[in-house]
Amino acid sequence: MLPDLLKENAEQQLEAIVQSVRAEIVPMIEQQDYDRALEVLLQMKEPVDRFFDEVMVMAEDQDLRRNRLNLLTVLRELVLHIGDISRMHVE
């Protein structure tokens, strides 16, 4: 993902919250504190909704399109760290 290609305010805000949330939940995931990590992850709801309301992901400009899809890939990977059942352990 190239920050210079984040043109819309909504995509800039989503990228910022994704980076912030990622930094905050990595230690929680390492400690298997999935409940807290999920609570932090929920901070992204409004920025994600706004992104899909205001940003045309499949832009005609191939560079913008690729960058927006890369942002969504980063978001997906972040969510899967919480939702990956194989990483959860019952004690």
NORJOPE-V102521 format. One record per residue. BURIAL is + if it has 24 or more other C-alpha atoms within 12 Angstrom, else -. D_LAST is the distance of its C-alpha to the last C-alpha in Angstrom with 1 decimal. Layout:
<<BURIAL D_LAST> <BURIAL D_LAST>>
//
This chain:
<<- 38.2> <- 41.4> <- 41.6> <- 45.4> <- 45.0> <+ 43.0> <+ 46.1> <+ 44.9> <- 43.6> <+ 40.7> <+ 39.6> <+ 40.0> <+ 37.8> <+ 35.1> <+ 35.1> <- 35.0> <+ 32.0> <+ 30.1> <- 30.7> <- 29.8> <+ 26.5> <+ 25.6> <- 26.2> <- 24.2> <+ 21.0> <+ 20.8> <- 19.3> <- 16.8> <+ 15.7> <- 15.6> <- 13.2> <+ 11.1> <- 12.6> <+ 13.6> <- 14.8> <- 17.3> <+ 18.2> <+ 19.1> <- 21.2> <+ 23.0> <+ 23.5> <- 25.2> <+ 28.0> <+ 29.4> <- 30.2> <- 33.8> <+ 34.7> <+ 33.5> <- 35.5> <- 38.5> <+ 38.3> <- 38.6> <- 41.3> <- 43.4> <+ 43.0> <- 44.4> <+ 41.9> <- 44.2> <- 47.0> <- 50.2> <- 49.9> <- 47.8> <- 46.5> <+ 45.4> <- 43.7> <- 41.9> <+ 40.8> <+ 39.5> <+ 37.6> <- 36.1> <+ 35.0> <+ 33.3> <- 31.6> <- 30.2> <+ 29.0> <- 27.4> <- 25.6> <+ 24.2> <+ 23.0> <- 21.4> <+ 19.3> <+ 17.5> <- 17.9> <- 17.0> <- 14.3> <- 14.0> <- 12.8> <- 9.8> <- 6.3> <- 3.8> <- 0.0>>
//
